[in-house]
Amino acid sequence: MNNTDQGTGQGTAQGNTVKSSTNFKIWLTLGLFITVFWSAMQPSAALANTNSDASANAMTNGNGNGNGSADSQSQVASDLENIKSQVIKLNRDLFILEEDLLFPASTQIAVFVSVDIGRFFTLDSVELKINQQNVAGFLYTQRQRRALEKGGIQKVYMGNLKMGQHQLTAIFTGVDAEGRTVQRAVTHQFEKTDETVMVELKLEDNESSYRADVKVEEWVL
């Protein structure tokens, strides 16, 4: 078998493995949803039977004080809260599963933006490129800008990359202390391994140059 045949065979095997893993996760998700839904429905069915029995007893005994009705309403509210909690947990689990499916650690890259600025730069937008290809852009509102200035960190991009050397370019556009539109850019070379790559872009004031600079930090998990 020549090199071309070997490469084709390996590619087909990898494709089949990814497809099998995808199908497994889809069926796992479906099973998880059915399990939670069925569990949530059981208390409701039991509650309906209980309410019917309580109503029959109340009619038979002629009890008009309403205590049975109040207890039933309290039980309904409690069961509804339990169902809501299960649905929220299911949504969280599905979100995590979706991220693992779409962005496995072996190919995942995530880019974050943080801001520590004041006098020298007011952020308006950011543009990201990986290997000279545009991958993300974001235009900030005043509320979003203030959230960053108060210590927030924004996930501005998540994607997939093959292993090897890559180049990240970030271009920040904003207004300087004199009201002029300016740009601050940075280029970062990094290596993608079989682990997730997480990069933080920090926009900071530089007191010595009276301008804002962009610093790059790779997170180590």
N, C-alpha and C positions, 0 to 999 in steps of 0.2 A: 504493500500500500504506500503510495507516495505521500508527500507532506500535505498536498491539497486534500486528499481523501481523509487523512488523519484529522486535519483541521475541521473538515465538514462533519466527521463523526463526532468529534468533541463538542462542536457547536450544537449538533442535534441532541446529544446526551444532556448537555446543560439546559437546552430548551425544554426537554421532556421533564427534567428535574424541577425547573421553575414552574412548569405547568402543573405538575403533580402537587407541588407545595401550595400553589394558588388554589387548586381545587379542594385540597384538604382544609385550608383556612376558610374557604367559602362555606363548606359543609359544616365546619366547626361553628362559624358565626350563625348559620341557620339553626343549628341544634341549640346553641345558647339562647337565641331569641325564643324558640318554641318552649324551652324549659322555663324561662322566666315568665313568659306569657301564661303558660299553663298553671304555674304556681300562683300567679296573681289572680287567676280566675277562680281557683278553688275556694279562697275565703269568701269571694263574692257569692258563689253558689250556696255555700253553707250559710252565709248571712241571710240570703233570700229565704231559705227554708226556716231559719230561726225567726225571722220577722213574720213569716206566715203563721208559725206556731204561736208566736206571741200575740198576734192579732186575734187568732181563734180563741186563745185562752182569755184574752181581755173581753171578748164578746160573750163568752160563756159565763165568766165570773161577774160581769157587769162592773168591772173596775174602771172608774172614770177619772182616776187621779193623774193619769198621763205618765206615770213613772216608767212603764214599759216602753212607751214611745220615746221618751228622753234617752233611756239606756240604749235603745236601738240606734238612734241618731248618733249618739256618741261612738258606738261601735262602728257605724258606717264611716264616720270621719276618721277614726283610727285606721281602718282598713285602707281607705283612700290614701292616707299619708304613707302607709307601708308600700302600696303599689307605686306611688310617685317615687319613693326612694329606690325601689327596684328598677324602675324605668331609667332613672338618672344614672344608676350604676351601670346598667346595660349600655346606655349611650356612651359612657366613658370607656367601657371595655371595647366597644365597637370602634371608637375613634383610635384607640391605641392599636388595635388589630389592623385597622386600615392603614395607619402610618407604617407599621411593620411590614405590611404587604406591599405598599407602594414604594417605600423608602427603606429597604433592608440595610442593616449596618454596614455590610460589605460595599455598598455603593453610595451611602447617604452622605450628603453635605448640607450643613445648615449655617446660615449667615445671620448674625445679629447686629443691631445698631444700638449704641448707647451714646448719651450726650452729657458732657460736663463743660458747658460753655456759658458765657455770660456777656461780656462787653464786646467781644471781637467778632462774633458770628451768630446770625439768626438763621436757623435751618429752614429751608423751603422744600427741598426734594433730595432724593438719592437715586442713583442709577448704578446697577451692578452688571458687570461683564465677567464671564468666565471663558478663558481662551479666546478673547476678542469677540465673543458672542453675547448679545444682550440677553440677560436671564430674568431681570427684575427691575422694577422702578416704583417709586412711591412718592406721592405728593402729600405733604403734611398740612393738617389744619392747625389752628392756633391751640386747640385743646390737646391734640396729639403731641405737639411740640412741648407744651408745658408738662405733660406727663413724662416725657423723656428727660426734661431738665430737672424733674423732681426725683430722678433715679430709676425710671422705668427702662426696660430692655425690650426691644422689638425684634421679633423673628421676621426678617424681611424676605428671606428666601429659604426654601428647602428643595433639594433636587437630588439627582443621581449622577455619579461620575464613575468611570472605570478607573482601575488602579493605575498609578503613574504620576508624572509631574504635571502640574496645572498652574494656571495664572489667574488670580482674582484681581479685578480692577473695580474700584469704587469711586464714583464722582459725586461729591456733595455740592449742591447749589444753595446759596443763601445770600444774606445781606450783611455787610460789615458794619462797623461802628459808625461810619460816615454815610450809611444809606446806599452804598454802591453794591450792585449785584456781583458776587464773586463766586469762584469755584475752588474747592479743595479736593484733591485727588490722591489716591494711593494705589500702588500695585504690589501684590503679595504673591510670591511663589510658594507653593506648598506641594507636598506629596500625598496622594491618596493611597492609603493602605486598605486592608480588609476591615479596618475600624472606622467608625463614624468620624467625620471631620466637622468640627464646630469652630467657627471663626467669629470673633467679636470685633467690630469696627468702632473705635472710640473717637468721638469728636471732642477735642479738648482745647481750652485756651492755652496759649503760650505767652507768658508774661514778658519774656525777653524780646520776642519778635512782634508783639502786639497783633497777633493773628491766631487763628485756630488751626490746629494740626490734626491729622488723622493717624491714630495708632492702631496697629493690628495685633490681636492676641488670639492664639489658638488654645482652646480649652482642652484640658487633659482629663478624661473621664476615669 
